[in-house]
Amino acid sequence: MRAIWTGAIGFGLVNIPIKIYSAVQGSELDLDMLDKKDHSNIKFKRVNEKTGKEVAYENIVRGYNLDGQYVVITDEDFEKVRPEKNKLINIQEFVDEAEIDTMYYENPYYLAPDKSGVKAYNLLRDALIETGKVGLGTYVLRNKESIGVIKPHEDVLVLNKIRFGEEIRDTSELDIKASKSKPAELKMAVALINQLSGEFDISHFKDTYSADLLKLIKDKAKGKKIQMPTMRVVHSRSKDLMEQLKASLGKKEKSGGRRKAS
């Protein structure tokens, strides 16, 4: 793995030199854009909107439109704004992870210690395990400030990037009409939830769409004729909510259902 950030974790007066590595990788297929006429690869160019000429990457700068005038921002300018946040994840407080709404979570990263920080790194990990807490702090990555949740995962520390409160849209923007659930329907819905409940196991979920798409691509490359599959009706045809719930429960009972957690 290649480190994408080098800095330190601030833990009280303790500084732990660390490197950040991406903890995720995409599972979708890498599809290229092609010209429909001859299947040539589509290339994107950075062009000057006035001259129409391509601009070399080394000649591109970033700027902010302030009152109709662009103010150019250099790499040095980014470093001048709170430089400590570019190199330090300062843990400001510790909280119970369950208190953090999953709406805020974005991307996970692995944290690995520098040789000089192994002892302090392991101490922080063990202390988080002992207390059941996670650390919260802010940092800057790719010129954007984020909140980081530091938590133990197996033998390593993980940094989960989370959003600021102002980045979550207000639900008042949604037009959802209020209605009261009927007691009988609510009871049936709870029974269905209980029937489908079990311990969380991520291995139950696979990216089968990408696998099926790759199979289709290989079949097409071999000249096989691809048939459009018939859509399977997975919901009850009845418009009555109670009948749909009863059918759902009955369907699960016939198939044995999912084993509940002990």
N, C-alpha and C positions, 0 to 999 in steps of 0.2 A: 504494500500500500504506500501511496505517496501522501505525505503530510500536506494539509491545505492551510495550516495556521500554526505558528510557533509563538509561544508566550509562556504564561504562568497562571496558576490558580492562586488567588489570595485567600488564605484561610487564617483569619485573625492576623497575627504578625508573621505567619508562616507563608513563604512563597514556594510553590511547587512548580518547577519548570516542566512544561508539558508540550506535546504536539497534538494537533487535532487531525483526525482521519475520518473520512466519510464512512458511515456505518451501513449505508444502503446502496443498492444497485438496481437499476431498472430491470423489469422482467418482460417488458413489451418488446416486440420485434422492431429492429431498426429499418424502417422503410424509407427509401430515397424518393425524391420527387423527380419525375421524368417527363420529357416532352411526349405528348400523346402521339405525335407523328412518327418519330423514329426512336423513341425510348432513350434519347440522349439525356444525360444527367443535367438537372437544372442547377446552375450556379448563381449564388447571390453576390452582388457586388456593392461596395460602399461607394456611392457616387455623390458628387457635389450637386445640390439641387439647382444651383444657378448655371454651372458650366456643363453639367451632365457627364463630367469626366470622373473616372475612378480615382479614389483617394487611397494612397498607401496607408496601411495600418499605423505605421510609425508617425504619420502626419495627422492622425485623428486625436483630437482633444475633447474633453467633456466640459459642458457649460450649463449654466442655469439661467433661464429666461427671467430676468428681473425687470419688470416694468417695460418690456419690449426690447431690452438690451441684454445680450448674452454676457455673463461673467464667467470667464474660463477658470476652471478648477484644476489644479495640477495634483500629482501624487503627493507632493510636499504639503499642499494645502490640507489634504485629507489627514495627513500625519499631525498637523498642527492643532486639529480639533480634538481636545481631550486625548492626547497621545497615549495616556496610560490605558485607555480602553481598547487600543489597537494591540496591546500586548499583555493585558491582564484581565482575567475573569475574576472579579472580586466578589466573593460570596458575602452577601449582605445580610442574609437571614436563612434560617432553616425552618422548614414547614413539613407537615404530613403530605405525602404525595396525593392522597385521596382528596385533599382540599383543592387541587388544581383541576379545573374543568378541562376535559379532553378537547374542547373547542380551541384551546390555545396552542395545542401542540403542532409543531411543523416537522423539523427534520432531526434525526438522531445522529450523533457523532461519537466516535471512540476517542477517549483521551488516553494517551500513553506518556509515561514519565520520562524525562531525561535521566541519564545515569545518576546525576547528583540529587535527583528528587524522588528516587524509588521509595525510600523509607517513609518520607512524609506522605507520598501518594498512597501507599498501603495503609498508613495510619488513618488518613481521611476516609478511605474506602471502608475500613473495619469499623470506624466510629459511626459512619452512616448506617452500616448494617446493624450495629449494636443499638442505635437509637431509633431506627426505622424512619429517619428523617431524610429529606433531600435538600440540597443547597440551592439557593437562588442568587443569581448575580447577573450583571449586564456586561456585555462585551461588544466589540465591533468586528464584523467579518464581512469582507467584500464591500466595505464602505457603508455598511448598514448596521445600526445598533440593534441588538436583540437581547432578550432575556434568556438566560440559560438555566436549565434545571440539571443539576449534577447529581447522579444517582449511581449506586453500584449495580453492575450486571455481570453475573458470574465472577470472574476475578478482575474485571476492569471497571473503570469509571466511565460512565456515558454522559455526554452532554446532550440534553434534548433542547433544541431551540424552540421557544414558544413566543407567541405573539403578544404585543402590548394590548391593553384593554381597548384602546381607541381604534385598533385594527379590526375589531369584531363589529359587524353591522348590527344596528338595533333591530330587534324583531318587529318593532312597530311598523317597519316598512312592508311587512307581509300582511296581506288581507286574508285572515283566517277567521271565519265566522265561528262564534262560540256555540257550543251545544253540550248538553249534559248526557253522559252515557247512561243507558238503561241498566239497572242493576243486574238483570238476567244476562245481558250481553257482556257486561263487565266481568261477571263471574265466569262466563264461558271463555272470555279472552284470557283471564288469569289462569284458567285451567290449561289452555293451550300453551301459554308461556311456560308454566310449570312442567308440562309434558316434554317440551323441547329444551328444557334447562339442563345444564351439565357443566363440568369444569372446562375452563377456557384452554383450548389446545390449538395453536396456530397451524399445526400440521393438517387440521381438518380442511383447511382452505388452500387451494392450489390455483395458479393462474392457468386454467384450462383453456381459456380463450386463445392465448398466444400459442399454446401447443396445437390446438385445432387449426388455427390460422396457418401455422407452419406446415401442417400436414396437407392443407389445401394447396399451399404454394408448391410443395413437392409433387403433389398429384397433377397439378396444372402443368408443371415443367415436364412431366412425363407424357403429356398430351391426353390425360384422362378427362372425360367430360364430367364437370362438376354439377351435380343435381342440387336444386334448391330444396333443402329439407322442409318437411311439413311442420309448421308451428304446432307444438303441443300445448293443449289447454291445461294450465296448471292451477287455475282458479275455478271455483264453483261458478256454474252458469247462472245460478240463482242471484237475484239482486237483493234478496233478503239477507241482512247481516247475520242474523241468528242462524239461518240455514248454512251460510258460508262457514261459520265457526263450528257448527256441528259436523259438517262435512270434513273440515280440517282435522278435528279430533278423531273422527272415525277413520280417516285415511291413515293417520299415524298409528292408531291402534292395530289396524290390519297389517301394517308393515313392521310392527314391533317397536317403533319409536326409537328415540335416542336414550341410551342408558343414563340415568340420572347419577349425579355425583354423590358419593357416599359421604 
